[in-house]
């Protein structure tokens, strides 16, 4: 049976209605892979601007989520955290919330947000309330969308995944508005055979913050002229979970506590780099002190014109000297 490509544009309506309902209820109010990184990173679609870029334009075409799932956007919870880097500087990172896969899973960011929320509600001092509110807002999970797209400027890299935060004037709302406007004209922008390429304009505003605006190309076109090429893209099995993996609890905990995670092979888990280095230095100093204080039998050693006989290679030089080498040399 010949495969027909289906994109369910009505799924966007359902997601928009659900999101609107959540906002009305106040629910959204903010009170590990074997594939190499170089292979994975080509499947990221980013709306970032380079350090020297003030504006940019990208062109995409939406794909169905899979060969058997015609939905376009998938909604997830993620934590956007300002983290410490290896060299001690700060940068923003987005972590998928463990509760996406299991609502009962433990998440250090969710735990921190919950504790801050409790203390915020219990606090009577306005300054304390403000501090706890900031901690809550910084750690609470935010809604994000992920979509499979064709990057018209980098078709060679294959299917890409675009992850973006859900905000009142964000990409999802703009795309939904565009869909509604074009639908009144009899156009389904998501139609794989007669739809629209989407233009993403990215600029920095006067506060140097990123601003995204969405529009469409005038012409209606298929995703690709060839049905065979379209099926190849739709049937692509690249797994978004390899691009946006859910990190382990111990890994996330280090970031939640303000540290930088490194893997301790002896403990078999991630630990704070700063604390690990401190523990290693203390262990080395303790070992050195132990070597300096160890008792050595000097009865087999003879000092003759500055030469010490019977000194083995396994004995530290300082340990063959009286008091661990604290005295002056005998020559």
C-alpha positions in Angstrom: 0.0 0.0 0.0 1.4 3.4 -1.0 2.3 5.6 2.0 0.5 8.9 2.2 2.1 11.7 4.1 -0.2 13.2 6.7 0.3 16.3 8.8 -2.4 16.9 11.3 -2.8 20.7 11.4 -5.8 20.4 13.7 -3.4 19.1 16.4 -2.1 22.7 16.6 -5.6 23.9 17.4 -6.0 21.4 20.2 -2.6 22.3 21.7 -3.5 26.0 21.5 -6.9 25.5 23.2 -5.3 23.4 25.9 -2.6 26.1 26.5 -5.2 28.8 26.6 -7.2 26.9 29.1 -4.1 26.4 31.3 -3.3 30.1 31.2 -6.9 30.9 32.2 -6.6 28.5 35.2 -3.2 29.9 36.1 -1.5 26.6 35.7 1.4 28.2 33.7 1.9 31.2 35.9 5.4 31.4 37.1 4.9 31.9 41.0 23.0 9.6 27.6 23.8 8.5 23.8 26.2 6.3 21.9 26.1 8.6 18.8 28.9 11.1 18.6 28.3 14.8 19.3 29.4 15.9 15.9 26.8 13.6 14.4 24.1 14.8 16.8 24.7 18.5 16.6 23.9 18.8 13.0 20.3 17.8 13.9 19.8 20.9 16.1 17.9 23.7 14.6 18.8 26.9 16.5 17.3 30.4 16.6 20.4 31.7 18.3 22.3 34.8 17.2 26.1 34.8 17.2 27.9 37.2 19.5 28.4 39.7 16.6 25.1 39.1 14.9 22.3 41.7 15.3 19.8 39.9 13.1 19.3 36.8 11.0 16.7 35.0 8.9 16.1 31.3 8.8 13.7 29.3 6.6 12.1 26.1 7.6 9.4 23.6 6.6 7.5 21.7 9.3 7.5 17.9 9.1 5.1 15.5 10.8 6.4 14.1 14.1 6.9 10.7 12.6 5.7 8.4 9.8 2.8 7.3 12.0 2.2 10.5 14.0 1.0 13.5 12.0 1.2 16.0 14.9 3.6 18.9 14.5 4.5 20.1 17.9 5.3 18.1 21.0 5.1 19.8 24.4 7.6 19.1 27.2 8.7 20.6 30.5 12.2 21.9 30.8 14.3 23.9 33.2 16.2 27.0 32.0 19.0 27.5 34.4 22.0 29.8 34.6 24.8 27.4 35.3 28.4 27.4 36.2 30.9 26.4 33.5 34.1 24.5 33.8 36.1 27.7 34.0 33.8 29.2 36.6 31.9 31.6 34.3 28.1 31.5 33.9 25.9 30.4 30.9 22.2 29.5 30.3 21.3 25.9 29.8 18.0 24.1 29.2 17.5 20.7 30.9 14.6 18.4 30.1 12.6 17.7 33.3 12.8 14.1 34.4 9.1 14.2 35.1 8.4 14.2 31.4 9.1 10.5 31.2 7.8 9.7 34.7 5.6 12.1 36.7 6.8 10.4 39.9 10.5 10.9 39.0 12.7 13.0 41.3 13.9 16.3 39.9 16.3 18.5 41.9 15.1 21.7 40.2 11.5 20.9 40.9 12.4 20.1 44.5 14.2 23.4 44.9 11.3 25.3 43.4 8.8 23.5 45.7 10.8 24.4 48.8 11.2 28.0 47.7 7.5 28.2 47.0 6.7 27.0 50.5 9.1 29.4 52.1 7.8 32.3 50.0 4.3 31.6 51.1 5.3 31.3 54.8 7.6 34.4 54.8 6.3 37.6 56.2 9.3 39.8 55.3 8.9 41.4 51.8 12.6 41.0 51.0 12.5 37.3 51.9 9.4 36.8 49.9 11.1 38.4 46.9 14.2 36.3 47.2 12.2 33.0 47.5 10.1 34.1 44.5 13.2 34.6 42.4 14.5 31.1 43.4 11.1 29.6 42.6 10.9 31.3 39.2 14.5 30.3 38.3 14.0 26.6 39.0 10.4 25.9 38.1 9.8 23.8 35.0 8.6 25.8 31.9 6.6 24.6 28.9 8.6 24.0 25.7 7.7 22.8 22.3 9.8 20.6 20.0 9.1 20.3 16.2 10.8 18.4 13.4 11.8 20.7 10.6 13.6 21.0 7.3 16.3 23.7 7.5 16.2 25.1 4.0 19.6 26.7 4.5 21.2 23.3 5.5 19.3 20.5 3.8 22.4 18.4 3.8 22.2 17.8 7.5 18.9 16.1 7.3 16.0 16.3 9.8 16.4 18.9 12.5 14.6 19.5 15.8 13.7 23.0 16.9 13.1 23.4 20.7 11.7 26.7 21.9 10.1 28.0 25.1 6.4 28.6 25.2 5.6 32.3 25.9 2.6 34.5 25.2 4.2 36.1 22.1 6.6 33.2 21.3 7.0 31.1 18.1 4.1 28.8 18.9 1.6 31.6 19.3 2.8 33.4 16.1 2.7 30.2 14.1 -0.8 29.5 15.3 -1.9 33.0 14.4 -0.4 32.6 10.9 -2.2 29.3 10.5 -5.5 30.8 11.4 -5.0 33.8 9.0 -4.0 31.6 6.1 -6.8 29.1 6.8 -9.3 31.9 6.2 -7.7 32.2 2.7 -8.1 28.5 2.1 -4.4 27.7 2.8 -3.1 25.0 5.1 0.5 26.1 5.9 1.3 22.6 7.2 0.1 20.7 4.1 3.0 18.5 3.0 2.0 18.8 -0.7 0.7 22.3 -1.0 1.8 24.2 2.2 4.2 27.0 3.1 7.8 27.4 4.0 8.1 29.5 7.2 10.4 32.4 7.7 11.9 33.0 11.1 13.3 36.6 11.6 15.6 37.0 14.6 16.7 40.3 15.9 18.2 41.9 19.0 16.1 44.7 20.5 17.5 47.8 22.3 18.0 45.7 25.4 20.0 43.2 23.4 17.4 40.5 23.9 16.4 38.1 21.2 13.1 38.8 19.4 11.6 36.4 16.9 8.9 37.1 14.3 7.2 34.5 12.1 6.0 34.9 8.5 5.5 32.7 5.4 6.6 32.6 1.8 4.1 33.6 -0.8 4.3 30.5 -2.9 2.6 27.2 -1.9 5.0 24.2 -2.4 5.4 20.6 -1.4 8.0 19.8 1.2 10.2 18.4 -1.6 9.3 18.1 -5.3 9.9 14.4 -5.2 7.6 12.1 -3.3 10.5 9.7 -2.7 12.5 12.5 -1.1 9.6 13.5 1.1 9.1 10.0 2.3 12.8 9.7 3.1 12.5 12.7 5.4 9.2 11.8 6.9 10.5 8.2 7.7 13.7 9.5 9.2 14.2 7.8 12.6 16.5 10.4 14.3 15.5 10.3 18.0 15.0 13.7 19.6 15.8 12.1 23.0 19.4 11.8 21.9 19.5 15.5 21.2 17.6 16.5 24.3 18.4 13.7 26.8 17.0 13.6 30.3 20.1 13.9 32.6 20.5 11.8 35.8 19.5 13.1 39.2 23.0 13.4 40.5 24.1 15.3 37.4 21.2 17.8 37.7 21.7 18.1 41.5 25.2 19.5 41.1 23.9 22.3 38.9 20.9 22.9 41.2 23.4 23.4 44.0 25.4 25.9 42.0 28.3 23.6 41.0 29.8 22.1 37.9 29.4 18.3 37.5 32.2 15.9 36.8 31.9 12.1 36.9 33.7 10.4 39.8 34.6 6.8 38.7 35.1 5.6 42.2 31.7 6.8 43.4 30.1 6.0 40.1 28.2 9.3 40.0 28.5 13.0 39.2 29.9 15.2 41.9 30.8 18.9 42.2 34.1 19.6 40.5 35.2 22.2 43.1 34.4 19.8 46.0 36.1 16.9 44.2 39.3 18.9 43.5 39.3 20.1 47.2 38.9 16.4 48.4 41.7 15.3 46.0 44.1 18.0 47.2 43.3 17.2 50.9 44.0 13.5 50.1 47.3 14.3 48.4 48.4 16.5 51.3 47.4 13.8 53.8 49.4 11.2 51.9 52.4 13.6 51.7 52.2 14.3 55.4 52.0 10.6 56.1 55.1 10.0 54.1 57.0 12.8 55.9 56.0 11.4 59.3 56.6 7.7 58.6 59.3 6.0 60.8 62.3 4.9 58.9 65.0 2.4 60.2 68.3 4.1 59.5 70.5 1.3 61.0 71.4 0.0 57.6 72.6 3.4 56.2 76.1 4.7 56.4 77.2 8.3 55.6 80.6 8.4 54.0 81.9 11.6 52.4 78.5 12.7 51.4 77.4 9.4 50.0 74.6 7.4 51.4 74.8 3.7 50.7 72.1 1.0 50.4 69.5 3.6 49.4 66.8 1.8 47.4 64.8 3.5 44.6 61.5 2.8 46.4 62.3 5.0 49.4 61.4 8.7 49.0 64.5 10.9 49.3 63.0 12.9 52.2 62.3 9.7 54.1 66.0 8.8 54.3 66.9 12.0 56.0 66.6 12.6 59.7 63.1 14.0 60.6 62.0 13.5 57.1 64.6 15.9 55.6 64.0 18.8 58.0 67.6 19.0 59.1 70.4 20.4 57.0 72.1 18.1 54.5 75.2 16.5 55.8 77.3 17.7 52.9 
